[in-house]
Amino acid sequence: MFRELILTAVVAGLAAALVMTAVQSIWVTPLILQAETYEDAAEAAPSPTHGAATVEHHHDADAWKPQDGWPRMLFTFAATTLMGIGYAFLLITVYVWWRRPANAAYGLLYGLAGFLVFFAAPGLGLSPELPGTAAAALASRQYWWVGTAIATAAGLALFFMQSRWWLRAVGVALLIVPHLIAAPQPAVEGALAPAALQSHFVVATTVCSILFWLSLGWSSALAYQKIFLAKAEL
């Protein structure tokens, strides 16, 4: 059964990664490349010696990154596949320990929950950022992101997985508390790319994420029925 569990997660993660990589290549990556031109231009420009204070956007010129074109697409696909397999394990754990999906379409609801937990809720405080955007310290953002995802998952579980009113009230509180604390923000806000490009990027990444999660929910539910449950019934 363990082999079937791994195979189910791999198939689901691979299917979702194909969808996400296609959307990223067509829509998201071109926006990132466009933003990088502003970042490169800012690095090439001479630094002002006087006048108004400027916002610093740190960039490591020696940091490795894949070349544009096929290398970048393949690297994105590999990273997205690993991410998809990891998230697929989480969904399959829910199927095994709580409630299995009645059919593949029912998995879309699980995918929607994943989107809310891992993208929508954290994104309310930490929206997707283009290169060259000022941001708070990485560690503080990571702590807030993880805490928000955990609180959102627990809140949704308490609200939908049982019927006691006071536990549902706790679930609602968990959904709200991270946003009362508020996400860490930079001391001085600023971005090299135009605001219109940043807004377009937020829309593109949101659509890309929800398509990824819906694909993962559908494919994980289908693979769970065709691979995992099929083996269990033998």
Accessible surface in RSA format (square Angstrom, percent):
REM  Atomic radii and reference values for relative SASA: ProtOr
REM  Chains: A
REM  Algorithm: Lee & Richards
REM  Probe-radius: 1.40
REM  Slices: 20
REM RES _ NUM      All-atoms   Total-Side   Main-Chain    Non-polar    All polar
REM                ABS   REL    ABS   REL    ABS   REL    ABS   REL    ABS   REL
RES MET A   1    98.42  51.0  69.37  45.9  29.05  69.2  64.40  54.8  34.02  45.1
RES PHE A   2   144.15  72.1 136.67  84.6   7.48  19.5 139.95  84.8   4.20  12.0
RES ARG A   3   167.39  70.3 161.96  82.6   5.43  12.9  75.35 103.0  92.04  55.8
RES GLU A   4    12.76   7.3  12.71   9.6   0.06   0.1   6.07  11.7   6.69   5.5
RES LEU A   5    43.53  24.2  43.53  31.1   0.00   0.0  43.53  30.6   0.00   0.0
RES ILE A   6    67.07  38.2  67.07  50.0   0.00   0.0  67.07  48.3   0.00   0.0
RES LEU A   7    77.72  43.3  75.64  54.1   2.08   5.2  77.55  54.5   0.17   0.5
RES THR A   8     0.00   0.0   0.00   0.0   0.00   0.0   0.00   0.0   0.00   0.0
RES ALA A   9     0.00   0.0   0.00   0.0   0.00   0.0   0.00   0.0   0.00   0.0
RES VAL A  10    55.46  36.5  55.46  50.2   0.00   0.0  55.46  48.2   0.00   0.0
RES VAL A  11    61.76  40.6  59.40  53.8   2.36   5.7  60.43  52.5   1.33   3.6
RES ALA A  12     0.00   0.0   0.00   0.0   0.00   0.0   0.00   0.0   0.00   0.0
RES GLY A  13     0.00   0.0   0.00   N/A   0.00   0.0   0.00   0.0   0.00   0.0
RES LEU A  14    73.24  40.8  73.24  52.4   0.00   0.0  73.24  51.4   0.00   0.0
RES ALA A  15    35.74  32.9  30.40  46.9   5.34  12.2  33.73  47.5   2.01   5.3
RES ALA A  16     0.00   0.0   0.00   0.0   0.00   0.0   0.00   0.0   0.00   0.0
RES ALA A  17     0.00   0.0   0.00   0.0   0.00   0.0   0.00   0.0   0.00   0.0
RES LEU A  18   103.00  57.4  96.46  69.0   6.54  16.4  96.98  68.1   6.02  16.2
RES VAL A  19    54.43  35.8  49.66  45.0   4.78  11.5  54.24  47.1   0.20   0.5
RES MET A  20    25.70  13.3  25.64  17.0   0.06   0.1  25.70  21.8   0.00   0.0
RES THR A  21    11.44   8.1  11.44  11.6   0.00   0.0  11.44  15.4   0.00   0.0
RES ALA A  22    50.87  46.8  41.55  64.1   9.32  21.2  50.29  70.8   0.58   1.5
RES VAL A  23    27.02  17.8  24.74  22.4   2.28   5.5  27.02  23.5   0.00   0.0
RES GLN A  24    32.56  18.2  32.56  23.8   0.00   0.0   2.23   4.7  30.32  23.0
RES SER A  25    34.35  29.0  16.94  22.6  17.40  40.1  14.80  31.5  19.55  27.4
RES ILE A  26   142.14  80.9 120.37  89.7  21.77  52.5 126.18  90.9  15.96  43.3
RES TRP A  27    77.35  31.0  74.68  36.1   2.67   6.3  72.11  38.5   5.24   8.5
RES VAL A  28     6.92   4.6   6.92   6.3   0.00   0.0   6.92   6.0   0.00   0.0
RES THR A  29    28.85  20.5  28.85  29.2   0.00   0.0  16.02  21.5  12.83  19.4
RES PRO A  30    60.52  44.1  52.70  48.0   7.82  28.4  55.24  45.6   5.28  32.8
RES LEU A  31    12.25   6.8  12.25   8.8   0.00   0.0  12.25   8.6   0.00   0.0
RES ILE A  32    39.51  22.5  39.51  29.4   0.00   0.0  39.51  28.4   0.00   0.0
RES LEU A  33    57.80  32.2  54.58  39.0   3.22   8.1  55.37  38.9   2.43   6.5
RES GLN A  34    83.41  46.6  78.86  57.6   4.55  10.8  25.07  53.4  58.34  44.2
RES ALA A  35     0.14   0.1   0.00   0.0   0.14   0.3   0.00   0.0   0.14   0.4
RES GLU A  36    25.11  14.4  25.11  19.0   0.00   0.0   7.54  14.6  17.57  14.3
RES THR A  37    81.21  57.8  73.59  74.6   7.62  18.2  67.66  90.9  13.55  20.5
RES TYR A  38    82.17  38.4  76.89  43.7   5.27  13.7  52.07  39.1  30.10  37.1
RES GLU A  39    12.88   7.4  12.88   9.7   0.00   0.0   1.55   3.0  11.33   9.3
RES ASP A  40    77.11  54.0  72.19  71.9   4.92  11.6  28.85  67.9  48.26  48.1
RES ALA A  41    63.01  57.9  49.09  75.8  13.91  31.7  57.74  81.3   5.26  13.9
RES ALA A  42    44.77  41.2  22.29  34.4  22.48  51.1  30.24  42.6  14.53  38.5
RES GLU A  43    90.20  51.8  56.13  42.5  34.07  81.1  45.43  87.9  44.77  36.6
RES ALA A  44    88.44  81.3  50.82  78.4  37.62  85.6  62.11  87.5  26.33  69.8
RES ALA A  45    53.08  48.8  39.44  60.9  13.64  31.0  44.55  62.7   8.53  22.6
RES PRO A  46   126.16  91.9 102.40  93.3  23.77  86.4 113.31  93.6  12.85  79.9
RES SER A  47    95.95  81.1  75.26 100.4  20.69  47.7  39.41  83.9  56.54  79.2
RES PRO A  48    88.66  64.6  57.61  52.5  31.06 112.9  68.77  56.8  19.89 123.6
RES THR A  49   129.63  92.2  89.36  90.6  40.27  96.0  80.39 108.0  49.24  74.4
RES HIS A  50   157.97  86.3 134.84  93.7  23.13  59.2 111.91 115.3  46.06  53.6
RES GLY A  51    66.25  81.7   0.00   N/A  66.25  81.7  33.52  92.0  32.73  73.3
RES ALA A  52    94.85  87.2  63.33  97.7  31.52  71.7  75.49 106.3  19.36  51.3
RES ALA A  53   107.15  98.5  67.00 103.4  40.14  91.3  77.65 109.3  29.50  78.1
RES THR A  54    92.64  65.9  65.63  66.5  27.01  64.4  47.64  64.0  44.99  68.0
RES VAL A  55    47.18  31.0  28.49  25.8  18.70  45.0  31.63  27.5  15.55  42.2
RES GLU A  56   126.13  72.4 106.56  80.6  19.57  46.6  46.26  89.5  79.86  65.2
RES HIS A  57    41.62  22.7  14.08   9.8  27.53  70.4  14.61  15.1  27.01  31.4
RES HIS A  58   162.75  89.0 130.37  90.6  32.38  82.8  91.78  94.6  70.97  82.6
RES HIS A  59    81.15  44.3  46.70  32.5  34.45  88.1  28.71  29.6  52.44  61.0
RES ASP A  60    89.46  62.7  75.06  74.7  14.40  34.0  33.21  78.2  56.25  56.1
RES ALA A  61    88.38  81.3  56.24  86.8  32.14  73.1  58.96  83.0  29.42  77.9
RES ASP A  62   135.97  95.2 104.92 104.4  31.06  73.4  34.38  80.9 101.59 101.3
RES ALA A  63    58.41  53.7  37.62  58.1  20.78  47.3  45.81  64.5  12.60  33.4
RES TRP A  64   183.14  73.5 151.97  73.6  31.17  73.2 132.17  70.5  50.97  82.7
RES LYS A  65   112.33  54.8  98.84  60.6  13.49  32.1  78.47  70.6  33.86  36.1
RES PRO A  66    20.73  15.1  16.12  14.7   4.61  16.8  18.62  15.4   2.11  13.1
RES GLN A  67   138.81  77.6 130.29  95.2   8.51  20.3  46.13  98.2  92.68  70.3
RES ASP A  68    89.49  62.7  69.33  69.0  20.16  47.7  26.56  62.5  62.93  62.8
RES GLY A  69    49.69  61.3   0.00   N/A  49.69  61.3  38.98 107.0  10.71  24.0
RES TRP A  70   176.73  70.9 173.96  84.2   2.77   6.5 143.48  76.5  33.25  53.9
RES PRO A  71    63.15  46.0  54.02  49.2   9.13  33.2  60.10  49.6   3.05  18.9
RES ARG A  72    36.34  15.3  36.34  18.5   0.00   0.0   8.60  11.7  27.75  16.8
RES MET A  73    65.75  34.0  60.43  40.0   5.32  12.7  48.24  41.0  17.50  23.2
RES LEU A  74   106.60  59.4 103.22  73.8   3.38   8.5 103.43  72.6   3.17   8.5
RES PHE A  75   102.08  51.1  96.21  59.6   5.87  15.3 101.19  61.4   0.89   2.5
RES THR A  76    33.06  23.5  30.14  30.6   2.92   7.0  18.07  24.3  14.99  22.7
RES PHE A  77    49.45  24.7  49.45  30.6   0.00   0.0  49.45  30.0   0.00   0.0
RES ALA A  78    53.20  48.9  47.71  73.6   5.49  12.5  52.56  74.0   0.64   1.7
RES ALA A  79    49.72  45.7  39.28  60.6  10.43  23.7  43.87  61.8   5.85  15.5
RES THR A  80     7.72   5.5   5.96   6.0   1.76   4.2   1.71   2.3   6.01   9.1
RES THR A  81    20.40  14.5  20.40  20.7   0.00   0.0  20.40  27.4   0.00   0.0
RES LEU A  82   130.86  72.9 120.91  86.5   9.95  25.0 121.53  85.3   9.33  25.1
RES MET A  83    72.87  37.7  61.24  40.5  11.62  27.7  37.61  32.0  35.25  46.7
RES GLY A  84     0.00   0.0   0.00   N/A   0.00   0.0   0.00   0.0   0.00   0.0
RES ILE A  85    32.87  18.7  32.87  24.5   0.00   0.0  32.87  23.7   0.00   0.0
RES GLY A  86    36.09  44.5   0.00   N/A  36.09  44.5  32.36  88.8   3.73   8.4
RES TYR A  87    39.98  18.7  39.28  22.3   0.70   1.8  18.71  14.1  21.27  26.2
RES ALA A  88     0.00   0.0   0.00   0.0   0.00   0.0   0.00   0.0   0.00   0.0
RES PHE A  89    67.69  33.9  67.11  41.6   0.58   1.5  67.28  40.8   0.41   1.2
RES LEU A  90    93.60  52.1  91.79  65.7   1.81   4.5  92.33  64.8   1.27   3.4
RES LEU A  91    14.93   8.3  14.90  10.7   0.03   0.1  14.93  10.5   0.00   0.0
RES ILE A  92     0.45   0.3   0.45   0.3   0.00   0.0   0.45   0.3   0.00   0.0
RES THR A  93    68.75  48.9  65.20  66.1   3.55   8.5  45.26  60.8  23.49  35.5
RES VAL A  94    54.07  35.6  50.96  46.1   3.12   7.5  54.07  47.0   0.00   0.0
RES TYR A  95     4.27   2.0   0.00   0.0   4.27  11.1   0.00   0.0   4.27   5.3
RES VAL A  96    67.16  44.2  39.94  36.2  27.23  65.6  41.58  36.1  25.58  69.4
RES TRP A  97   208.68  83.7 175.97  85.2  32.71  76.8 158.58  84.6  50.11  81.3
RES TRP A  98    92.06  36.9  61.66  29.8  30.40  71.4  54.35  29.0  37.71  61.2
RES ARG A  99   123.34  51.8 118.81  60.6   4.53  10.8  36.22  49.5  87.12  52.8
RES ARG A 100   133.08  55.9 124.55  63.5   8.53  20.3  37.32  51.0  95.76  58.0
RES PRO A 101     1.85   1.3   0.00   0.0   1.85   6.7   0.00   0.0   1.85  11.5
RES ALA A 102    79.21  72.8  47.47  73.3  31.74  72.2  57.83  81.4  21.38  56.6
RES ASN A 103    76.13  52.5  76.10  73.5   0.02   0.1  29.47  70.9  46.65  45.1
RES ALA A 104    15.34  14.1  12.97  20.0   2.37   5.4  12.97  18.3   2.37   6.3
RES ALA A 105    60.60  55.7  53.36  82.3   7.25  16.5  53.63  75.5   6.97  18.5
RES TYR A 106    72.45  33.8  67.77  38.6   4.68  12.2  47.11  35.4  25.34  31.2
RES GLY A 107     0.00   0.0   0.00   N/A   0.00   0.0   0.00   0.0   0.00   0.0
RES LEU A 108    68.89  38.4  67.98  48.6   0.90   2.3  68.15  47.9   0.74   2.0
RES LEU A 109   104.65  58.3  98.50  70.5   6.15  15.5  99.25  69.7   5.40  14.5
RES TYR A 110    19.59   9.1  17.55  10.0   2.04   5.3  18.57  14.0   1.02   1.3
RES GLY A 111     0.00   0.0   0.00   N/A   0.00   0.0   0.00   0.0   0.00   0.0
RES LEU A 112    71.99  40.1  71.99  51.5   0.00   0.0  71.99  50.6   0.00   0.0
RES ALA A 113    39.47  36.3  37.84  58.4   1.63   3.7  39.07  55.0   0.40   1.1
RES GLY A 114     5.41   6.7   0.00   N/A   5.41   6.7   4.76  13.1   0.65   1.5
RES PHE A 115    17.51   8.8  17.51  10.8   0.00   0.0  17.51  10.6   0.00   0.0
RES LEU A 116    69.46  38.7  69.32  49.6   0.13   0.3  69.32  48.7   0.13   0.4
RES VAL A 117    10.05   6.6  10.05   9.1   0.00   0.0  10.05   8.7   0.00   0.0
RES PHE A 118    47.87  23.9  39.95  24.7   7.92  20.6  39.95  24.2   7.92  22.7
RES PHE A 119    43.39  21.7  40.69  25.2   2.70   7.0  42.39  25.7   1.00   2.9
RES ALA A 120    27.78  25.5  20.24  31.2   7.54  17.2  25.81  36.4   1.97   5.2
RES ALA A 121    11.64  10.7   9.06  14.0   2.57   5.8  11.28  15.9   0.35   0.9
RES PRO A 122     1.63   1.2   1.63   1.5   0.00   0.0   1.63   1.3   0.00   0.0
RES GLY A 123    20.89  25.8   0.00   N/A  20.89  25.8  10.34  28.4  10.56  23.6
RES LEU A 124   143.29  79.8 106.33  76.1  36.95  92.9 109.70  77.0  33.58  90.4
RES GLY A 125    21.57  26.6   0.00   N/A  21.57  26.6  12.00  32.9   9.57  21.4
RES LEU A 126    33.73  18.8  21.31  15.2  12.42  31.2  23.15  16.3  10.58  28.5
RES SER A 127    53.55  45.3  45.38  60.6   8.17  18.8  20.35  43.3  33.20  46.5
RES PRO A 128    28.93  21.1  16.75  15.3  12.18  44.3  28.87  23.8   0.06   0.3
RES GLU A 129    67.83  38.9  43.02  32.5  24.81  59.1  16.12  31.2  51.70  42.2
RES LEU A 130     4.50   2.5   0.14   0.1   4.36  11.0   0.44   0.3   4.06  10.9
RES PRO A 131    37.55  27.4  24.73  22.5  12.82  46.6  36.49  30.1   1.06   6.6
RES GLY A 132     8.76  10.8   0.00   N/A   8.76  10.8   2.08   5.7   6.67  14.9
RES THR A 133    36.85  26.2  18.86  19.1  17.99  42.9  17.97  24.1  18.88  28.5
RES ALA A 134    13.73  12.6   4.55   7.0   9.18  20.9   8.88  12.5   4.85  12.8
RES ALA A 135    37.59  34.6   9.82  15.2  27.77  63.2  10.25  14.4  27.34  72.4
RES ALA A 136    14.83  13.6   5.87   9.1   8.95  20.4  10.93  15.4   3.89  10.3
RES ALA A 137    71.98  66.2  52.37  80.8  19.60  44.6  64.46  90.8   7.52  19.9
RES LEU A 138   108.12  60.2 101.28  72.5   6.84  17.2 101.28  71.1   6.84  18.4
RES ALA A 139    53.67  49.3  49.77  76.8   3.90   8.9  50.92  71.7   2.75   7.3
RES SER A 140    41.45  35.0  35.05  46.8   6.40  14.7  36.07  76.8   5.38   7.5
RES ARG A 141    56.16  23.6  55.13  28.1   1.03   2.5   8.23  11.2  47.93  29.1
RES GLN A 142    94.92  53.1  91.16  66.6   3.76   9.0  30.52  65.0  64.40  48.8
RES TYR A 143   169.06  78.9 159.70  90.9   9.36  24.4 115.57  86.8  53.49  65.9
RES TRP A 144    24.12   9.7  16.12   7.8   8.01  18.8  23.31  12.4   0.81   1.3
RES TRP A 145    83.27  33.4  83.27  40.3   0.00   0.0  68.05  36.3  15.22  24.7
RES VAL A 146    73.98  48.7  73.62  66.6   0.36   0.9  73.98  64.3   0.00   0.0
RES GLY A 147    35.60  43.9   0.00   N/A  35.60  43.9  31.62  86.8   3.98   8.9
RES THR A 148     1.67   1.2   0.69   0.7   0.97   2.3   0.00   0.0   1.67   2.5
RES ALA A 149     5.69   5.2   5.12   7.9   0.57   1.3   5.43   7.6   0.26   0.7
RES ILE A 150   113.09  64.4 109.35  81.5   3.74   9.0 112.46  81.0   0.63   1.7
RES ALA A 151    16.30  15.0  12.85  19.8   3.45   7.9  16.15  22.7   0.16   0.4
RES THR A 152     6.14   4.4   6.14   6.2   0.00   0.0   5.35   7.2   0.78   1.2
RES ALA A 153    43.97  40.4  37.54  57.9   6.43  14.6  39.40  55.5   4.57  12.1
RES ALA A 154    38.66  35.5  30.38  46.9   8.28  18.8  37.88  53.4   0.77   2.1
RES GLY A 155     0.00   0.0   0.00   N/A   0.00   0.0   0.00   0.0   0.00   0.0
RES LEU A 156    29.05  16.2  27.99  20.0   1.06   2.7  28.28  19.9   0.77   2.1
RES ALA A 157    36.54  33.6  30.89  47.7   5.65  12.8  35.21  49.6   1.32   3.5
RES LEU A 158    46.40  25.8  45.97  32.9   0.44   1.1  46.40  32.6   0.00   0.0
RES PHE A 159    69.20  34.6  68.93  42.7   0.27   0.7  68.93  41.8   0.27   0.8
RES PHE A 160   135.47  67.8 113.15  70.1  22.32  58.1 113.85  69.0  21.62  61.9
RES MET A 161    85.51  44.3  59.57  39.4  25.94  61.8  49.60  42.2  35.91  47.6
RES GLN A 162    47.12  26.3  33.44  24.4  13.68  32.6  46.30  98.6   0.82   0.6
RES SER A 163    97.29  82.2  75.70 101.0  21.59  49.7  40.41  86.1  56.88  79.7
RES ARG A 164   149.73  62.9 142.81  72.8   6.92  16.5  36.83  50.3 112.90  68.4
RES TRP A 165   199.08  79.9 191.45  92.7   7.63  17.9 169.37  90.3  29.71  48.2
RES TRP A 166   123.05  49.4 121.84  59.0   1.21   2.8 107.36  57.2  15.69  25.5
RES LEU A 167    34.79  19.4  34.79  24.9   0.00   0.0  34.79  24.4   0.00   0.0
RES ARG A 168    91.34  38.4  91.19  46.5   0.15   0.4  15.50  21.2  75.84  46.0
RES ALA A 169    52.09  47.9  38.93  60.1  13.16  29.9  46.13  65.0   5.96  15.8
RES VAL A 170    63.55  41.8  61.37  55.6   2.18   5.2  63.45  55.1   0.10   0.3
RES GLY A 171     0.00   0.0   0.00   N/A   0.00   0.0   0.00   0.0   0.00   0.0
RES VAL A 172    59.98  39.5  59.98  54.3   0.00   0.0  59.98  52.1   0.00   0.0
RES ALA A 173    46.94  43.2  41.52  64.1   5.41  12.3  46.67  65.7   0.26   0.7
RES LEU A 174    53.62  29.9  53.58  38.3   0.04   0.1  53.58  37.6   0.04   0.1
RES LEU A 175    53.01  29.5  45.89  32.8   7.12  17.9  45.98  32.3   7.03  18.9
RES ILE A 176    86.99  49.5  84.47  62.9   2.52   6.1  86.99  62.6   0.00   0.0
RES VAL A 177    65.46  43.1  65.46  59.3   0.00   0.0  65.46  56.9   0.00   0.0
RES PRO A 178     8.48   6.2   6.92   6.3   1.56   5.7   8.48   7.0   0.00   0.0
RES HIS A 179    61.87  33.8  40.71  28.3  21.16  54.1  35.01  36.1  26.86  31.3
RES LEU A 180   136.07  75.8 106.09  75.9  29.98  75.4 108.79  76.4  27.28  73.4
RES ILE A 181   124.32  70.7  97.75  72.8  26.57  64.0 105.42  75.9  18.90  51.3
RES ALA A 182    57.43  52.8  47.24  72.9  10.19  23.2  50.03  70.5   7.40  19.6
RES ALA A 183    10.01   9.2   0.13   0.2   9.88  22.5   0.13   0.2   9.88  26.2
RES PRO A 184    34.43  25.1  21.89  20.0  12.54  45.6  33.64  27.8   0.79   4.9
RES GLN A 185   101.01  56.5  76.30  55.8  24.71  58.8  41.88  89.1  59.13  44.8
RES PRO A 186    26.04  19.0  13.50  12.3  12.53  45.6  16.48  13.6   9.55  59.4
RES ALA A 187   113.04 103.9  63.22  97.6  49.82 113.3  76.02 107.1  37.02  98.1
RES VAL A 188    91.67  60.3  84.23  76.3   7.43  17.9  87.39  75.9   4.28  11.6
RES GLU A 189   130.16  74.7 108.06  81.8  22.10  52.6  39.96  77.3  90.20  73.6
RES GLY A 190    27.22  33.6   0.00   N/A  27.22  33.6  22.52  61.8   4.70  10.5
RES ALA A 191    51.48  47.3  21.14  32.6  30.34  69.0  21.14  29.8  30.34  80.4
RES LEU A 192    55.99  31.2  35.51  25.4  20.48  51.5  38.40  27.0  17.59  47.3
RES ALA A 193     7.69   7.1   1.40   2.2   6.29  14.3   1.46   2.1   6.23  16.5
RES PRO A 194    59.44  43.3  47.40  43.2  12.04  43.8  59.35  49.0   0.10   0.6
RES ALA A 195    83.13  76.4  68.18 105.2  14.95  34.0  74.43 104.8   8.70  23.0
RES ALA A 196    79.66  73.2  64.15  99.0  15.51  35.3  72.38 101.9   7.28  19.3
RES LEU A 197    13.86   7.7   9.64   6.9   4.22  10.6  13.04   9.2   0.82   2.2
RES GLN A 198    35.28  19.7  35.28  25.8   0.00   0.0  30.54  65.0   4.74   3.6
RES SER A 199    66.81  56.5  61.57  82.2   5.24  12.1  35.80  76.2  31.01  43.4
RES HIS A 200    81.84  44.7  76.28  53.0   5.56  14.2  56.29  58.0  25.55  29.7
RES PHE A 201    12.66   6.3  12.66   7.8   0.00   0.0  12.66   7.7   0.00   0.0
RES VAL A 202    45.34  29.8  45.34  41.0   0.00   0.0  45.34  39.4   0.00   0.0
RES VAL A 203    82.22  54.1  79.43  71.9   2.79   6.7  82.22  71.4   0.00   0.0
RES ALA A 204     0.00   0.0   0.00   0.0   0.00   0.0   0.00   0.0   0.00   0.0
RES THR A 205    19.53  13.9  17.14  17.4   2.39   5.7  17.86  24.0   1.67   2.5
RES THR A 206    46.47  33.1  46.47  47.1   0.00   0.0  39.16  52.6   7.31  11.1
RES VAL A 207    52.03  34.2  51.79  46.9   0.24   0.6  52.03  45.2   0.00   0.0
RES CYS A 208     2.26   1.7   2.26   2.5   0.00   0.0   1.48   3.8   0.78   0.8
RES SER A 209     8.34   7.0   8.09  10.8   0.24   0.6   4.36   9.3   3.97   5.6
RES ILE A 210    51.64  29.4  51.64  38.5   0.00   0.0  51.64  37.2   0.00   0.0
RES LEU A 211    67.21  37.4  66.92  47.9   0.30   0.7  66.99  47.0   0.22   0.6
RES PHE A 212     2.70   1.4   2.70   1.7   0.00   0.0   2.70   1.6   0.00   0.0
RES TRP A 213     8.81   3.5   8.81   4.3   0.00   0.0   2.48   1.3   6.33  10.3
RES LEU A 214    53.56  29.8  52.87  37.8   0.69   1.7  53.23  37.4   0.32   0.9
RES SER A 215    24.47  20.7  17.20  23.0   7.27  16.7  12.72  27.1  11.75  16.5
RES LEU A 216     0.00   0.0   0.00   0.0   0.00   0.0   0.00   0.0   0.00   0.0
RES GLY A 217     0.00   0.0   0.00   N/A   0.00   0.0   0.00   0.0   0.00   0.0
RES TRP A 218   115.52  46.4 115.52  55.9   0.00   0.0  98.44  52.5  17.07  27.7
RES SER A 219     8.78   7.4   6.40   8.5   2.38   5.5   7.06  15.0   1.72   2.4
RES SER A 220     0.00   0.0   0.00   0.0   0.00   0.0   0.00   0.0   0.00   0.0
RES ALA A 221     0.00   0.0   0.00   0.0   0.00   0.0   0.00   0.0   0.00   0.0
RES LEU A 222    55.84  31.1  55.84  39.9   0.00   0.0  55.84  39.2   0.00   0.0
RES ALA A 223     5.42   5.0   1.19   1.8   4.23   9.6   5.19   7.3   0.23   0.6
RES TYR A 224     4.20   2.0   4.20   2.4   0.00   0.0   0.03   0.0   4.17   5.1
RES GLN A 225    47.78  26.7  38.57  28.2   9.21  21.9  13.05  27.8  34.73  26.3
RES LYS A 226   143.57  70.0 125.70  77.1  17.88  42.6  69.07  62.2  74.50  79.4
RES ILE A 227    38.32  21.8  32.40  24.1   5.92  14.3  35.80  25.8   2.52   6.8
RES PHE A 228    25.04  12.5  25.04  15.5   0.00   0.0  25.04  15.2   0.00   0.0
RES LEU A 229    20.52  11.4  20.52  14.7   0.00   0.0  20.52  14.4   0.00   0.0
RES ALA A 230    43.56  40.0  36.64  56.5   6.92  15.7  41.15  58.0   2.40   6.4
RES LYS A 231    88.28  43.1  81.27  49.9   7.01  16.7  33.64  30.3  54.64  58.2
RES ALA A 232    56.01  51.5  25.23  38.9  30.78  70.0  30.41  42.8  25.61  67.8
RES GLU A 233   140.73  80.8 104.10  78.8  36.64  87.2  46.47  89.9  94.27  77.0
RES LEU A 234   173.21  96.5 110.74  79.2  62.47 157.0 141.09  99.1  32.12  86.4
END  Absolute sums over single chains surface
CHAIN  1 A    13626.4      11334.8       2291.5       9863.1       3763.2
END  Absolute sums over all chains
TOTAL         13626.4      11334.8       2291.5       9863.1       3763.2
